[in-house]
Amino acid sequence: MSKVVVGMSGGVDSSVAAYLLKEQGYDVIGVTMQIWQEEDACSVEENGGCCGLSAVEDARRVASALGIPYYVMNFRKEFKENVIDYFTDEYLNGRTPNPCIACNRYVKWEALLNRSMAIGADYIATGHYARIDRLPNGRYALRRSATLAKDQTYALYNLTQEQLKRTLMPVGAYSKDEIRSIAEKIGLIVADKPDSQDICFVPDGDYASFIEDTVREKTGKELPTGNFVTPDGRVLGQHKGIVHYTVGQRKGLGLALGYPAFVLEIRPETNEVVIGTYEESLTHTVRADRVNFMSVEDLTEPRRVFAKIRYNHRGAWCTVEKSGEDEILCHFEEPQRAVTPGQAVVLYDGEYVLGGGTIV
């Protein structure tokens, strides 16, 4: 009997994933990843998210109801280094990161997989809405979930072949409503639990304050304010600090220019935020590095693919080609707005993830 470690967040998806795998005959072990940084129980309870104390309590009760062993594993160090530090550094360098992508690759997979293998597991499993197939070319690739309304392949494009080979995603074959009804049918306490939304370590959604506090604690310094400028360098006003802004942003700029103003670029070296018109915020080309190919080993010629430039982007057609050893260039057929450095561009070949990279 194959042994599988299920990453349990205390939510309905991972709880039903554990149930489905047990039904399929696997030897299932439930694990919650302890990644929050505070020791103070009150702040942890408040900051519940997907991995707070309430998550542990819910996951423990679900594991008990399913009759599977359950453990809490400490991944604080991995989470701080690969997610929180990365998130902070990216913002300070004028980019807008997606911390869930980093967390998936380096914590939920790399760290959990290594630790699970060490206790004799054959696979790890999660409650993500995605599917994994082995293709005729021998490679493993993510396939979009059965319901596109809840497809989570975008944030998983970075997984390696070795990780995919050892991962099970039983929830990807179902819709969210079907998962909730399975949970109700078997009497799980989390059947109606709402989905977690915000970035788990910034529960109030105020990223700028989180970064300012982090820098203040580390250096004792405040982040400097700077100028809003036009693309040719004309000063338009003063901004609150570059971590308050992201490329494509329109609201909350505090500028009255007589036309809708958008953030076009963030320049950390001069501490400037470049402002322009809607037309200036559009582009046909997207360049990305830190590339991970999935359904193919490499890109040998230009290829027409469907691409997403952020999690909630509906996607658009483009032709992608390699422009360097670890760099791709996407030429979109329609102009795209708010192409944001630090976010991922993820490429789809039909239902499968071809690969992706970090927008530069």
C-alpha positions in Angstrom: 0.0 0.0 0.0 1.5 3.4 -1.0 2.0 5.9 1.7 0.9 9.5 1.1 1.4 12.6 3.2 -1.5 15.1 2.8 -0.8 18.7 3.5 -3.8 19.7 5.6 -4.6 23.4 6.0 -7.8 22.8 8.0 -9.9 23.8 5.0 -12.5 21.8 3.1 -10.3 21.1 0.0 -7.3 19.4 1.7 -9.7 17.6 4.1 -11.7 16.0 1.3 -8.3 15.3 -0.5 -7.4 13.2 2.5 -10.7 11.4 2.5 -10.6 10.7 -1.3 -7.1 9.2 -1.0 -8.1 7.0 1.9 -11.1 5.8 -0.1 -8.7 5.0 -3.0 -6.7 2.7 -0.7 -3.7 4.8 0.2 -2.1 4.8 3.6 -2.8 8.4 4.4 -1.0 10.6 7.0 -2.2 14.2 7.6 0.3 17.0 8.2 -0.1 20.7 8.9 2.8 22.9 8.1 3.6 25.3 10.9 4.9 28.3 9.1 3.7 31.3 11.2 6.5 33.2 12.9 5.0 34.4 16.2 5.1 32.4 19.4 2.3 34.4 20.8 -0.9 32.3 20.7 -3.2 35.4 20.5 -1.6 36.8 17.4 -1.5 33.4 15.8 -5.2 32.9 16.4 -6.0 36.3 14.9 -3.8 35.6 11.9 -5.4 32.2 11.3 -5.0 32.0 7.5 -4.3 28.6 6.1 -1.7 27.7 8.7 -2.6 29.3 12.0 -3.7 27.6 15.2 -7.3 27.3 14.2 -6.1 25.5 11.0 -4.2 23.0 13.2 -7.3 22.5 15.4 -9.6 21.9 12.4 -7.1 19.7 10.6 -6.6 17.6 13.8 -10.4 17.1 14.2 -10.8 16.1 10.5 -7.9 13.6 10.7 -9.4 12.1 13.8 -12.8 11.8 12.1 -11.1 10.1 9.1 -9.1 7.8 11.3 -5.7 8.9 10.0 -2.5 9.8 11.9 -1.9 13.5 12.1 1.3 15.6 12.8 2.3 19.2 12.8 5.7 19.9 11.1 7.7 23.0 11.7 8.7 24.8 8.5 9.1 28.3 10.0 12.7 28.7 8.8 12.0 27.6 5.2 9.0 29.8 5.1 10.8 32.9 6.4 13.8 32.5 4.0 11.9 31.4 0.8 8.7 33.4 1.2 8.8 36.3 3.7 12.3 37.5 2.9 11.8 37.0 -0.8 8.5 38.9 -0.7 10.1 41.9 1.2 13.2 42.0 -1.1 11.1 41.9 -4.2 9.0 44.9 -3.1 12.0 46.8 -2.1 13.4 46.3 -5.6 10.3 47.7 -7.2 8.7 44.3 -8.1 5.4 42.8 -7.1 5.9 39.2 -6.1 3.5 36.3 -5.8 4.5 34.7 -2.5 2.1 31.7 -3.0 4.2 30.6 -6.0 7.4 30.7 -3.9 5.6 29.0 -1.0 4.3 26.2 -3.3 7.7 25.5 -4.9 10.0 25.8 -1.9 7.9 25.1 1.2 4.8 23.1 0.4 6.6 21.0 -2.1 10.4 21.0 -1.7 10.5 21.1 2.1 7.4 19.0 2.7 8.4 16.4 0.1 11.8 16.0 1.5 10.5 15.6 5.1 7.8 13.2 3.9 10.2 11.0 2.0 12.3 10.8 5.2 9.4 9.3 7.0 8.9 6.7 4.3 6.1 8.3 2.2 5.8 7.6 -1.5 3.8 10.7 -2.4 2.6 14.0 -1.0 -0.9 15.4 -1.8 -2.7 18.7 -1.5 -6.1 20.1 -2.0 -5.3 22.2 -5.1 -7.7 22.4 -8.0 -5.3 21.0 -10.6 -4.5 17.6 -12.2 -1.2 15.9 -13.0 -0.8 13.7 -16.1 2.2 11.9 -17.5 2.4 12.9 -21.2 3.3 10.7 -24.2 6.8 12.3 -24.2 7.4 11.0 -20.7 7.1 14.3 -18.9 4.8 15.2 -16.1 2.6 18.2 -16.5 -0.2 20.1 -14.7 -3.5 19.9 -16.4 -6.2 22.5 -15.7 -8.8 21.4 -13.1 -12.2 20.0 -14.2 -13.8 23.4 -13.5 -11.9 26.4 -14.8 -13.8 28.6 -12.3 -11.5 27.2 -9.6 -8.3 26.3 -11.6 -5.1 26.8 -9.5 -2.5 25.7 -12.0 -1.1 29.3 -12.4 0.5 29.3 -8.9 2.0 25.8 -9.4 3.8 26.3 -12.8 7.1 26.3 -11.0 7.0 22.7 -9.8 9.8 20.4 -11.0 9.4 17.0 -12.7 10.6 15.2 -9.6 8.0 17.1 -7.5 5.2 16.4 -9.9 6.1 12.7 -10.1 5.5 12.4 -6.4 2.4 14.5 -6.1 -1.3 13.5 -6.0 -4.1 16.1 -6.5 -7.4 14.3 -6.1 -9.5 17.4 -5.8 -8.7 18.6 -9.4 -11.3 16.3 -10.9 -14.1 18.0 -9.0 -15.8 21.4 -8.8 -15.8 23.3 -5.5 -19.5 22.6 -4.9 -18.9 18.9 -5.4 -16.1 19.0 -2.9 -18.3 20.8 -0.3 -21.1 18.3 -0.9 -18.7 15.3 -0.3 -17.6 17.0 2.9 -21.2 17.4 4.0 -22.1 13.9 3.1 -19.3 12.4 5.3 -20.0 14.9 8.1 -16.8 16.9 8.1 -16.9 19.9 10.4 -15.2 22.1 7.8 -17.8 21.5 5.0 -18.9 25.2 5.1 -15.6 26.8 6.1 -14.9 29.9 3.8 -11.8 29.9 1.6 -8.8 31.8 2.9 -8.2 34.9 0.7 -5.4 37.1 1.7 -1.6 36.4 1.8 -1.4 34.3 5.0 1.4 36.4 6.7 -0.3 39.7 5.8 -3.9 38.9 7.0 -5.1 42.6 6.8 -3.8 42.9 3.2 -1.6 45.9 4.0 1.6 44.7 2.4 3.3 48.1 2.5 3.0 48.4 6.3 4.2 44.9 6.7 7.3 45.6 4.7 7.9 49.0 6.4 7.6 47.3 9.8 10.0 44.5 8.7 12.6 47.0 7.5 12.2 49.1 10.6 12.8 46.1 12.9 15.8 45.0 10.9 17.6 48.4 10.3 15.8 50.9 12.5 15.2 53.1 9.4 12.1 54.4 7.7 11.7 53.8 4.0 12.1 57.1 2.1 9.4 58.9 0.2 10.2 60.0 -3.4 8.8 61.6 -6.6 6.1 60.7 -9.0 7.5 61.4 -12.5 6.4 61.3 -16.1 8.3 58.9 -18.4 10.6 61.8 -19.5 11.4 62.7 -15.9 9.0 65.6 -15.1 8.1 65.7 -11.4 4.3 65.3 -10.7 4.3 65.1 -7.0 5.5 63.1 -4.0 4.8 59.4 -3.3 4.7 57.6 0.1 7.5 55.1 -0.7 7.8 52.6 -3.6 6.5 49.7 -1.6 3.0 51.3 -1.7 2.7 50.9 -5.5 2.6 48.3 -8.1 2.8 48.6 -11.9 -0.7 49.0 -13.4 -2.1 50.6 -10.2 -4.6 53.4 -10.7 -6.3 54.0 -7.4 -4.8 55.6 -4.3 -2.2 57.6 -6.1 -3.4 61.0 -4.8 -2.7 62.8 -8.0 -5.1 65.1 -9.8 -3.8 65.3 -13.4 -7.0 65.8 -15.3 -6.8 62.2 -16.8 -6.8 58.7 -15.4 -3.2 58.1 -14.2 -1.5 54.7 -14.0 1.8 53.4 -12.5 4.0 52.5 -15.5 7.2 51.7 -13.8 8.9 51.6 -10.4 12.6 52.8 -10.3 14.1 51.7 -6.9 17.6 53.1 -7.8 16.2 56.7 -8.0 13.2 56.0 -5.8 10.8 57.2 -8.5 7.3 56.0 -9.5 6.6 56.6 -13.2 3.1 57.7 -14.0 1.4 57.7 -17.4 -1.8 57.3 -19.4 -3.9 54.2 -20.0 -2.5 54.0 -23.5 1.1 54.1 -22.1 0.2 51.3 -19.7 -0.4 48.9 -22.6 2.2 46.6 -24.2 2.4 43.7 -26.6 5.6 42.2 -25.3 6.4 40.4 -22.0 9.9 39.3 -21.1 10.4 36.7 -18.3 13.4 34.9 -16.7 13.8 32.2 -14.0 12.0 29.9 -16.5 10.5 26.5 -15.7 9.4 24.3 -18.6 6.9 21.6 -17.7 5.2 19.8 -20.5 8.3 20.2 -22.7 12.0 20.0 -21.8 12.8 23.1 -23.7 11.5 25.6 -26.2 13.3 25.0 -29.5 11.2 27.2 -31.8 8.5 30.0 -31.5 5.2 28.6 -30.4 1.6 30.1 -30.2 0.3 29.5 -26.7 -2.4 30.8 -24.3 -0.8 32.8 -21.4 -1.8 34.3 -18.1 0.1 37.3 -16.7 -1.4 37.2 -13.2 -3.6 34.8 -11.2 -6.9 36.5 -12.0 -6.0 37.3 -15.7 -8.5 35.6 -18.0 -5.5 34.9 -20.4 -4.6 35.9 -23.9 -2.9 34.4 -27.0 0.7 35.0 -27.6 3.7 33.7 -29.5 6.6 32.7 -27.1 10.2 32.2 -28.0 13.4 31.8 -26.1 15.4 35.1 -25.9 18.3 33.8 -23.8 19.5 30.8 -21.8 17.0 31.4 -19.0 14.7 33.9 -20.6 11.5 33.9 -22.8 9.8 36.6 -24.8 6.1 36.6 -25.4 4.5 38.6 -28.2 0.8 39.1 -27.4 -1.8 39.4 -30.2 -3.8 42.0 -28.2 -2.1 44.7 -26.1 -2.0 43.7 -22.4 -2.4 46.2 -19.4 -0.5 46.1 -16.1 2.3 43.7 -17.1 3.9 43.7 -13.6 7.6 42.8 -13.0 7.8 40.1 -10.3 4.5 38.4 -11.2 4.5 35.2 -13.3 3.6 34.7 -16.9 2.3 31.1 -17.2 2.0 29.4 -20.6 -0.7 26.9 -21.6 -0.6 24.4 -24.4 -4.3 23.4 -24.5 -5.2 22.1 -21.0 -1.6 21.6 -20.0 1.0 24.0 -18.4 3.8 24.4 -20.9 5.9 26.4 -18.4 6.3 29.9 -17.1 8.7 32.5 -15.7 9.0 35.6 -13.7 8.2 38.9 -15.5 11.1 41.3 -15.7 
